[in-house]
Every structure is written in structure tokens, then in C-alpha cells.
Amino acid sequence: MSFCSSLRPSLCSSPNHILAKTLQRTFSSTPSPLDWLAPKRGHNQKNRKGRPRVRTGGSTKGTTVVWGDYGIRMRDHDRRISAKQLQIGADAIKKRLRGQRYRLYTRVCANIGVYTSGNEVRMGKGKGSFDYWAARVAVSRILFELKGDLHEQVVRDAFRLAGNKLPGESIRPKALLVIFLRRIGLYEFVRKGDPPVMGITKVEAGTTLEEMQRPRLKLPMDITAGRLPATTPP
């Protein structure tokens, strides 16, 4: 073994090899994937509790399946979902579809900071310290989408498991049959090409945005008064 080979490669490298190392790019042009469970900016200012945006101008943005073939949509009421709950829902889908070829799309991101105070703390003294990240999910908003060579019943079962993990109210036993046929708890199973939703009303064939945006018709007083129950017989 020669003396040069016994040394470290950095000491025995040729000048051309050293020059190539110095000219090597130290950065990549490919952007790093963003984390959908926490914003990149961090919590530099305290967010207010707020409410999900209610689109009153006739917008149906975020209510249809765009990239995938199937999706899960919130159908009852807007709420704030924490990043941990979203991650648990995504893990439930991945666990059910383990070993199959698919792609999962997330349509929401946790970019709202939640700040809490400790127990038995008096009122005042500020908003509290940072606790976790959350997402404001409006009504009829798509949460997850799936695309791949999957059977529809398998996708329904995966979204059912995710809907059970996500926050919501309990389901009455009598409504289990109806929910099993079309809906999953407080979340709805949708396909690509299903009609969009404005508020809680589906914009189906025959329903125009102009009809839904028009002001409510004011009836005459005699008609509205006739609907009230009479206290005395005529």
C-alpha cells in the first residue's frame, strides 16, 4: 500500500477533482415540498379565532373534485380542524389503502395558529401562548381527494374511516342506513363531475346562479298574515 493511498482521499485528490468540487452547485432548483400541516412563515403574530369565509357572491370554489376521482366533502357546518386531526384522517386513508397504487391530494392546509392559556388562569394578561396549528374549513369544502386504480367501495370505506377520525357530532343509530348509502357522518362522498355546491345548496341541472342570488320575494301582508295561526275561530 502506497503512502498516498493510505491518506484520506481529500489529501490525494487531483487538482481537477478539487476544482470540480469547488464549482459544484450548493443549491437545488427544485423547490422543497411545503408542509400542509404548518405554514412556512411560523407564528410571528397571533391569529384571531375568526370564522370560515362565507362566499355570498355565488362562488362554488373548493366544492368540487379537481385533481382526483373521488373526494370527501364537509356537509353540515363549518368548523376549525387541528393539524393533528387532519394528519390522523390522512393516516387512516393511507392505512386502509396500503399496498395499492393511488395518490392522495389535500385541499386544506393548517395555517391558523391557536393560542391557549393554562388551567386556572385569571382573565386578561394577553391571548396566551401558541398551542397548535389548525385549518378553518368552510361548509361544503373538499378535504381530501383520491386518484388511482381503486374500486369505489374501497374508497368509500377509506373515507368512512377518515370521517370517523375527524371532528363532528355523534350519529343516531336510525340514520346509519341512510348515511351508509350516500354520506359518511358529517362528511359527504363525492365523485369527479358531481355538481358544485353554493352554501349548502347543490347547483344541479335546472338550477341557475341567478335564481339563487336573487332577493327573496316579498309577499303582500294579507298573504303572510293568513299563514299565522288564528287564536280565535273565524
Backbone bond lengths (Angstrom), bond angles and torsions (degrees), N, CA, C in turn:
res aa  C-N    CA-C-N  psi(-1)  N-CA   C-N-CA  omega(-1)  CA-C   N-CA-C  phi
1 M - - - 1.473 - - 1.519 108.67 -
2 S 1.307 116.98 128.22 1.452 121.14 -179.13 1.512 111.03 -76.05
3 F 1.333 113.03 165.91 1.461 118.24 -178.42 1.522 110.67 -68.89
4 C 1.359 115.56 -36.69 1.473 118.61 -178.54 1.513 111.87 -69.32
5 S 1.343 117.34 -35.78 1.467 119.64 -179.46 1.506 112.23 -72.37
6 S 1.327 117.77 -23.12 1.454 119.70 179.17 1.512 112.58 -78.32
7 L 1.344 116.65 -16.77 1.457 119.55 178.50 1.529 110.30 -81.79
8 R 1.325 114.75 173.00 1.453 119.54 178.05 1.516 110.79 -68.61
9 P 1.329 118.22 150.78 1.473 119.79 -177.98 1.511 113.12 -61.29
10 S 1.347 117.80 -28.28 1.456 119.50 -178.80 1.519 111.95 -66.91
11 L 1.348 117.89 -25.46 1.456 120.68 -179.27 1.508 111.81 -85.15
12 C 1.328 118.51 -22.01 1.456 122.17 -175.82 1.513 112.89 -107.97
13 S 1.309 117.78 9.18 1.463 119.95 -178.28 1.514 109.74 -73.02
14 S 1.323 114.48 149.98 1.449 119.72 178.42 1.520 110.25 -73.82
15 P 1.354 117.23 159.96 1.477 119.20 179.02 1.529 112.96 -60.51
16 N 1.334 116.87 -35.31 1.467 119.11 179.28 1.530 111.33 -65.86
17 H 1.337 115.59 -38.00 1.457 119.06 179.17 1.523 110.79 -67.60
18 I 1.317 116.56 -38.11 1.464 119.70 178.02 1.523 110.47 -66.89
19 L 1.347 117.52 -39.34 1.461 120.54 178.44 1.525 111.64 -65.50
20 A 1.337 116.95 -36.14 1.466 119.75 178.29 1.516 111.28 -66.72
21 K 1.341 116.44 -34.79 1.456 118.91 178.31 1.520 111.68 -68.99
22 T 1.336 116.11 -37.68 1.462 118.69 179.81 1.522 112.51 -70.23
23 L 1.349 117.31 -29.78 1.460 121.05 179.66 1.523 113.45 -86.94
24 Q 1.323 117.97 -0.54 1.460 121.00 -178.47 1.521 110.12 -70.21
25 R 1.332 116.23 139.00 1.464 120.61 -179.57 1.515 110.12 -69.63
26 T 1.309 115.02 133.51 1.466 120.77 -178.65 1.513 112.37 -95.71
27 F 1.328 118.08 8.14 1.450 120.54 179.18 1.521 108.90 -137.28
28 S 1.313 115.83 167.58 1.451 122.03 -179.50 1.515 108.98 -120.01
29 S 1.324 115.48 140.66 1.462 120.40 177.82 1.522 112.51 -79.57
30 T 1.324 117.01 -11.72 1.459 120.54 178.53 1.523 109.55 -81.76
31 P 1.327 119.37 122.70 1.467 119.74 -178.74 1.510 111.11 -68.71
32 S 1.310 115.08 144.13 1.457 120.26 178.38 1.520 109.85 -72.85
33 P 1.321 118.64 142.81 1.468 120.55 -179.59 1.520 110.97 -64.74
34 L 1.328 114.96 137.39 1.464 120.35 -179.83 1.518 110.48 -82.77
35 D 1.303 115.23 151.15 1.455 121.77 179.03 1.527 108.34 -89.20
36 W 1.326 116.49 120.67 1.457 119.90 -178.40 1.515 112.61 -82.12
37 L 1.321 117.67 -4.38 1.465 121.62 179.31 1.518 112.75 -100.58
38 A 1.315 118.52 -1.91 1.463 122.03 177.99 1.518 107.99 -160.02
39 P 1.327 118.89 135.76 1.465 120.35 179.76 1.521 111.38 -73.69
40 K 1.304 115.25 157.31 1.455 120.99 -178.35 1.520 112.37 -73.16
41 R 1.322 117.12 -29.20 1.455 120.84 -175.74 1.523 113.14 -72.91
42 G 1.348 117.52 -20.22 1.458 119.37 -175.36 1.518 111.79 78.48
43 H 1.319 116.54 -177.15 1.466 120.74 -179.07 1.528 108.82 -99.90
44 N 1.343 114.15 83.95 1.458 118.87 178.25 1.516 112.34 -87.62
45 Q 1.312 117.61 -21.83 1.454 120.75 174.90 1.518 108.95 -138.99
46 K 1.301 115.61 151.74 1.457 120.56 -175.03 1.522 110.08 -81.16
47 N 1.332 115.81 124.46 1.463 121.32 178.86 1.520 110.14 -81.22
48 R 1.306 115.13 146.92 1.458 120.42 173.87 1.530 109.21 -79.88
49 K 1.311 115.06 163.44 1.463 119.47 -177.15 1.516 110.62 -62.45
50 G 1.316 117.82 -50.48 1.456 122.16 172.22 1.518 113.57 66.17
51 R 1.309 114.14 179.14 1.459 122.88 176.74 1.537 108.46 -135.27
52 P 1.333 117.88 152.44 1.459 118.96 175.59 1.518 111.25 -62.27
53 R 1.309 114.49 148.36 1.461 120.03 -177.66 1.524 110.26 -69.04
54 V 1.322 115.47 132.66 1.459 122.18 176.97 1.524 107.32 -105.54
55 R 1.311 117.10 113.64 1.457 121.82 -177.90 1.530 109.42 -84.71
56 T 1.337 115.73 106.34 1.461 121.24 -177.44 1.523 112.52 -99.27
57 G 1.324 118.13 0.07 1.456 119.87 -177.91 1.509 114.00 -93.70
58 G 1.315 118.03 10.06 1.456 120.68 179.49 1.505 114.40 94.99
59 S 1.342 118.60 13.28 1.458 120.87 -178.92 1.523 110.47 -79.50
60 T 1.319 115.77 139.87 1.463 122.16 176.81 1.526 110.34 -118.03
61 K 1.313 117.54 28.10 1.452 122.26 -176.57 1.523 110.61 -67.53
62 G 1.313 116.26 133.63 1.456 121.36 176.44 1.509 115.11 82.24
63 T 1.327 118.78 9.90 1.461 121.32 -178.01 1.523 113.42 -107.47
64 T 1.322 118.29 0.77 1.461 121.78 -179.20 1.519 109.92 -125.16
65 V 1.327 115.54 160.97 1.460 121.91 177.90 1.532 108.09 -79.75
66 V 1.323 116.79 127.39 1.465 122.06 -174.46 1.523 111.04 -108.91
67 W 1.335 117.60 -55.57 1.462 120.57 -172.31 1.527 113.02 -96.62
68 G 1.303 117.95 -34.31 1.447 121.20 -175.19 1.514 112.93 -95.61
69 D 1.329 115.01 -167.18 1.460 122.71 176.87 1.524 112.26 -103.64
70 Y 1.334 116.87 -27.52 1.460 121.94 179.91 1.530 108.38 -135.61
71 G 1.319 114.89 159.05 1.451 119.89 -179.76 1.516 111.44 -153.16
72 I 1.330 114.86 166.23 1.456 122.24 176.09 1.524 107.19 -120.94
73 R 1.343 116.05 130.14 1.457 122.19 -171.52 1.522 110.21 -126.71
74 M 1.333 116.32 138.27 1.458 120.76 174.83 1.523 109.36 -72.67
75 R 1.318 116.56 136.96 1.466 118.38 -170.48 1.524 114.15 -126.62
76 D 1.328 120.10 -14.25 1.458 118.73 -171.51 1.521 113.12 -103.70
77 H 1.335 118.00 -53.41 1.461 121.51 -172.02 1.519 108.57 -159.18
78 D 1.343 115.25 149.46 1.462 118.71 177.33 1.525 109.37 -72.17
79 R 1.315 115.22 151.67 1.463 120.61 178.63 1.515 109.47 -159.09
80 R 1.304 114.89 168.76 1.453 122.01 178.60 1.525 108.71 -102.48
81 I 1.322 116.28 121.55 1.462 122.59 -176.87 1.521 107.97 -111.54
82 S 1.309 116.50 129.18 1.454 121.24 -178.26 1.522 110.72 -75.26
83 A 1.323 115.27 161.40 1.461 120.61 179.43 1.522 111.44 -64.79
84 K 1.312 117.05 -34.07 1.462 120.51 179.04 1.519 111.08 -66.17
85 Q 1.325 117.07 -40.23 1.464 120.46 178.53 1.527 111.43 -67.51
86 L 1.331 117.16 -38.10 1.461 119.65 176.52 1.524 111.30 -65.29
87 Q 1.335 116.29 -39.21 1.454 119.36 178.71 1.520 111.44 -66.69
88 I 1.323 117.71 -38.22 1.465 120.99 178.03 1.527 110.44 -65.40
89 G 1.347 116.78 -39.87 1.459 119.58 177.11 1.520 112.52 -64.41
90 A 1.341 117.17 -41.08 1.460 119.95 177.52 1.525 111.78 -66.94
91 D 1.339 116.38 -37.40 1.467 119.29 178.21 1.524 111.61 -66.58
92 A 1.342 117.43 -33.78 1.461 120.27 177.52 1.531 111.06 -64.89
93 I 1.337 116.88 -38.11 1.461 120.04 177.59 1.523 110.61 -67.56
94 K 1.328 117.09 -43.97 1.461 120.66 -178.69 1.529 111.45 -66.06
95 K 1.312 116.56 -35.57 1.467 119.44 179.26 1.517 111.52 -68.69
96 R 1.341 117.09 -37.43 1.467 120.36 178.99 1.519 111.57 -70.38
97 L 1.320 118.03 -33.40 1.460 122.24 -177.02 1.525 112.17 -100.81
98 R 1.301 117.23 24.84 1.462 120.33 -178.27 1.535 110.32 -65.48
99 G 1.334 115.16 133.31 1.454 120.88 179.57 1.507 114.73 88.32
100 Q 1.333 119.48 0.88 1.454 122.48 -179.84 1.530 109.70 -111.90
101 R 1.310 114.77 158.98 1.454 121.20 -177.66 1.536 108.32 -92.06
102 Y 1.320 115.65 115.30 1.456 120.80 -178.48 1.526 108.12 -159.15
103 R 1.310 115.04 172.52 1.456 121.93 174.11 1.515 108.83 -138.39
104 L 1.320 115.79 131.18 1.461 122.64 -177.16 1.525 108.96 -103.95
105 Y 1.325 115.58 126.87 1.461 121.93 176.90 1.524 108.98 -109.68
106 T 1.326 116.53 138.07 1.458 122.76 175.95 1.516 108.66 -107.90
107 R 1.330 116.53 128.24 1.461 121.68 -176.55 1.521 112.92 -102.52
108 V 1.311 118.18 -2.32 1.460 121.63 177.78 1.522 108.14 -126.98
109 C 1.317 116.24 160.41 1.454 121.70 177.35 1.525 108.94 -139.79
110 A 1.313 115.72 145.14 1.463 121.70 -179.75 1.522 108.59 -87.06
111 N 1.309 116.61 98.02 1.464 121.55 -177.73 1.517 113.33 -125.88
112 I 1.328 118.01 13.91 1.457 122.62 179.75 1.523 108.17 -112.65
113 G 1.300 116.67 122.77 1.455 120.82 179.00 1.520 111.66 -81.71
114 V 1.315 116.11 137.66 1.466 122.62 178.17 1.526 107.52 -111.62
115 Y 1.314 115.49 127.96 1.454 121.72 -176.77 1.515 109.06 -118.58
116 T 1.298 116.65 133.31 1.461 122.04 -177.02 1.515 110.12 -133.10
117 S 1.303 114.20 157.76 1.459 121.93 173.47 1.518 109.53 -105.93
118 G 1.301 117.14 161.15 1.450 121.17 -179.02 1.518 112.62 -72.66
119 N 1.322 115.64 173.80 1.453 120.70 178.14 1.527 110.24 -71.65
120 E 1.334 114.41 149.48 1.458 122.79 177.45 1.527 111.72 57.06
121 V 1.339 115.16 41.92 1.452 121.63 177.29 1.520 107.69 -105.99
122 R 1.302 117.31 133.04 1.451 120.76 -179.19 1.526 110.95 -69.15
123 M 1.326 114.58 160.84 1.455 120.01 -179.45 1.518 110.43 -67.81
124 G 1.343 114.04 150.99 1.455 119.50 -179.77 1.517 111.51 94.23
125 K 1.307 116.35 -161.74 1.463 124.75 178.90 1.521 112.67 62.49
126 G 1.346 118.03 30.80 1.451 119.87 173.82 1.517 113.71 96.33
127 K 1.317 114.02 -179.24 1.461 121.72 -173.65 1.514 112.62 -82.51
128 G 1.301 118.73 -22.88 1.452 121.38 -177.18 1.517 110.74 112.03
129 S 1.310 115.74 -177.72 1.457 121.99 -177.94 1.526 110.19 -98.83
130 F 1.332 115.19 162.44 1.459 120.77 -178.59 1.523 110.37 -66.09
131 D 1.356 114.97 136.55 1.462 120.42 -178.60 1.528 111.44 -114.94
132 Y 1.347 118.03 -57.90 1.457 120.59 -178.13 1.526 109.19 -159.78
133 W 1.329 114.68 170.30 1.464 121.95 176.00 1.525 109.98 -96.03
134 A 1.315 115.64 148.33 1.467 120.94 -178.95 1.515 109.02 -144.85
135 A 1.336 115.24 168.65 1.465 122.93 179.36 1.517 108.90 -125.81
136 R 1.315 116.16 135.49 1.462 121.19 173.94 1.520 108.11 -87.75
137 V 1.304 116.85 111.44 1.464 122.60 -176.94 1.521 108.29 -106.91
138 A 1.314 116.10 118.11 1.451 120.96 179.66 1.519 110.40 -79.19
139 V 1.318 115.64 167.02 1.455 120.35 179.35 1.527 109.24 -67.74
140 S 1.331 116.30 144.38 1.469 124.77 179.68 1.521 112.37 64.71
141 R 1.305 117.37 29.43 1.467 121.56 179.32 1.532 109.66 -98.54
142 I 1.332 116.12 138.44 1.454 121.87 177.24 1.528 109.08 -76.13
143 L 1.338 116.98 131.27 1.460 121.52 179.11 1.521 111.77 -97.95
144 F 1.336 117.07 -53.64 1.462 122.12 -177.78 1.530 108.99 -130.44
145 E 1.331 114.14 152.03 1.457 121.87 174.19 1.523 108.80 -131.64
146 L 1.318 115.64 148.60 1.459 121.97 179.24 1.520 109.42 -127.67
147 K 1.321 114.73 140.83 1.452 121.36 176.69 1.516 108.90 -139.55
148 G 1.307 116.68 132.69 1.454 121.14 179.38 1.521 110.80 159.94
149 D 1.316 114.53 -179.62 1.464 121.40 179.51 1.528 108.12 -85.46
150 L 1.332 116.10 75.96 1.459 122.69 -175.44 1.516 109.35 -125.33
151 H 1.320 115.15 148.28 1.454 120.44 174.56 1.530 109.08 -77.24
152 E 1.327 115.71 146.78 1.460 119.64 -175.83 1.523 111.90 -63.39
153 Q 1.322 118.04 -37.76 1.460 120.17 -179.59 1.536 111.41 -66.65
154 V 1.320 116.67 -32.34 1.467 119.69 176.91 1.522 110.17 -68.28
155 V 1.321 116.77 -40.82 1.463 120.65 178.48 1.525 110.28 -66.62
156 R 1.331 117.08 -39.60 1.458 120.52 177.11 1.529 111.02 -60.11
157 D 1.319 116.13 -41.96 1.454 119.59 -179.78 1.528 110.80 -66.86
158 A 1.325 117.24 -38.37 1.468 120.14 178.46 1.525 111.23 -65.84
159 F 1.326 117.18 -42.18 1.457 120.04 177.56 1.532 111.55 -69.66
160 R 1.331 117.27 -29.82 1.470 119.38 175.89 1.525 110.61 -64.40
161 L 1.319 116.22 -42.71 1.463 119.71 177.91 1.529 111.12 -64.65
162 A 1.329 116.66 -39.07 1.462 119.72 178.19 1.522 111.44 -67.53
163 G 1.346 117.09 -38.77 1.452 120.08 178.11 1.512 112.97 -65.75
164 N 1.336 117.12 -31.05 1.464 119.74 176.64 1.518 112.07 -70.86
165 K 1.327 117.24 -27.30 1.460 120.63 179.73 1.526 112.28 -83.08
166 L 1.325 116.83 -28.43 1.459 120.27 -178.45 1.523 110.52 -76.14
167 P 1.328 118.20 156.42 1.471 120.21 -176.05 1.521 111.92 -67.65
168 G 1.311 115.84 148.66 1.454 121.92 179.55 1.511 110.18 169.32
169 E 1.310 115.20 172.76 1.456 121.26 -179.85 1.523 110.33 -81.60
170 S 1.298 115.11 163.63 1.467 120.40 178.42 1.523 110.32 -73.36
171 I 1.316 116.91 157.98 1.459 123.80 -176.85 1.525 109.48 -106.24
172 R 1.286 116.34 135.57 1.465 120.08 177.46 1.529 110.33 -71.70
173 P 1.311 118.13 144.19 1.477 119.67 -177.98 1.522 113.37 -61.93
174 K 1.348 118.37 -31.01 1.458 120.09 -178.37 1.523 111.80 -69.22
175 A 1.323 116.73 -24.56 1.465 120.32 -178.26 1.515 112.86 -92.47
176 L 1.312 118.07 4.06 1.462 120.24 -177.22 1.523 111.73 -65.64
177 L 1.347 117.78 -37.64 1.455 120.66 -178.25 1.518 111.27 -65.85
178 V 1.338 116.60 -44.22 1.457 120.22 179.71 1.520 110.63 -66.29
179 I 1.334 116.37 -40.32 1.463 119.85 -179.64 1.519 110.52 -67.77
180 F 1.327 117.62 -34.86 1.459 120.27 -179.51 1.524 111.63 -67.58
181 L 1.346 116.53 -31.61 1.448 119.15 -176.88 1.527 112.10 -73.03
182 R 1.318 117.55 -36.85 1.463 118.56 -173.21 1.529 112.74 -133.26
183 R 1.322 117.74 -36.77 1.447 119.46 -169.35 1.518 110.29 -119.90
184 I 1.331 114.78 164.19 1.458 121.87 -177.40 1.515 107.56 -125.05
185 G 1.337 117.59 90.24 1.455 119.10 179.99 1.516 110.71 63.32
186 L 1.326 116.32 -123.69 1.446 122.20 177.73 1.519 111.91 -95.01
187 Y 1.316 116.36 11.21 1.461 121.45 -178.15 1.527 108.84 -125.12
188 E 1.305 115.66 146.14 1.458 122.08 -171.98 1.526 110.09 -112.72
189 F 1.317 115.58 140.51 1.456 121.92 176.89 1.522 108.62 -87.78
190 V 1.323 117.35 126.51 1.460 121.91 -178.49 1.525 109.31 -127.78
191 R 1.319 115.05 154.18 1.459 122.48 176.36 1.526 109.59 -111.08
192 K 1.293 114.97 166.44 1.459 119.67 175.42 1.524 109.40 -71.03
193 G 1.294 116.71 128.36 1.452 122.01 -176.91 1.508 114.10 100.99
194 D 1.339 118.73 -6.41 1.456 120.96 175.87 1.527 110.20 -66.22
195 P 1.330 117.72 151.68 1.469 119.81 -176.64 1.518 111.60 -64.48
196 P 1.328 117.17 148.48 1.476 119.87 176.49 1.512 111.45 -71.58
197 V 1.315 115.15 171.20 1.456 121.86 -177.15 1.523 108.19 -126.42
198 M 1.311 115.93 132.28 1.462 121.93 173.81 1.515 108.14 -113.00
199 G 1.311 116.14 106.31 1.453 120.44 -171.81 1.512 109.44 76.56
200 I 1.336 116.76 -110.41 1.457 122.24 174.36 1.527 111.28 -122.41
201 T 1.331 117.24 9.99 1.456 122.54 -177.93 1.513 109.00 -106.41
202 K 1.331 116.78 128.52 1.452 121.65 178.66 1.524 109.76 -80.36
203 V 1.327 115.63 131.53 1.462 122.07 179.55 1.522 107.23 -87.68
204 E 1.324 115.84 83.64 1.460 122.00 -177.66 1.524 110.26 -93.28
205 A 1.336 114.93 -175.55 1.462 120.37 -179.45 1.525 109.35 -64.51
206 G 1.309 115.94 131.19 1.456 121.31 -178.43 1.506 113.88 95.58
207 T 1.332 117.52 -14.65 1.462 121.71 178.90 1.523 108.25 -103.54
208 T 1.303 116.84 120.88 1.460 122.07 -179.05 1.520 110.01 -105.65
209 L 1.315 114.74 156.62 1.458 119.25 178.18 1.521 111.65 -66.94
210 E 1.333 116.96 -30.77 1.465 119.77 179.56 1.527 111.17 -63.99
211 E 1.333 116.94 -38.08 1.462 119.68 178.68 1.522 111.71 -68.09
212 M 1.321 116.65 -35.62 1.455 119.40 -179.15 1.519 112.74 -77.91
213 Q 1.337 117.41 -23.57 1.453 120.81 -179.44 1.522 113.62 -92.53
214 R 1.311 116.96 -9.47 1.461 118.56 -177.27 1.527 109.85 -69.15
215 P 1.328 117.86 150.67 1.473 120.32 178.41 1.518 111.23 -67.28
216 R 1.300 114.86 153.88 1.465 120.29 -179.63 1.524 110.37 -64.68
217 L 1.322 116.21 136.39 1.457 121.60 -178.45 1.523 110.15 -70.90
218 K 1.329 116.30 128.08 1.457 121.77 178.45 1.525 109.64 -90.57
219 L 1.325 115.01 117.73 1.463 120.04 -179.98 1.516 110.26 -86.73
220 P 1.334 117.36 157.04 1.476 119.95 177.06 1.517 111.16 -62.21
221 M 1.325 114.66 160.16 1.462 120.78 -176.26 1.517 111.62 -65.40
222 D 1.350 118.97 -36.69 1.464 120.41 -177.73 1.531 111.23 -65.94
223 I 1.346 117.73 -31.45 1.461 120.23 179.74 1.531 110.80 -74.97
224 T 1.330 115.56 -44.21 1.467 118.36 179.56 1.519 111.71 -68.73
225 A 1.329 117.81 -34.40 1.468 120.11 178.64 1.521 111.15 -70.88
226 G 1.337 117.06 -28.68 1.453 119.01 179.43 1.516 113.00 -70.87
227 R 1.332 118.13 -18.58 1.458 120.56 178.52 1.519 112.92 -79.15
228 L 1.325 116.98 -18.07 1.461 120.00 -178.32 1.517 110.28 -74.00
229 P 1.323 118.22 141.76 1.469 119.61 179.22 1.520 111.05 -69.06
230 A 1.314 115.63 137.80 1.456 120.64 -178.75 1.522 110.23 -82.43
231 T 1.336 115.44 139.26 1.468 119.77 178.30 1.517 112.34 -81.86
232 T 1.327 116.12 -27.08 1.471 120.87 179.15 1.507 109.41 -124.39
233 P 1.308 119.04 147.13 1.471 120.86 178.75 1.507 110.88 -64.88
234 P 1.332 118.04 148.45 1.483 120.87 179.19 1.513 112.17 -67.10
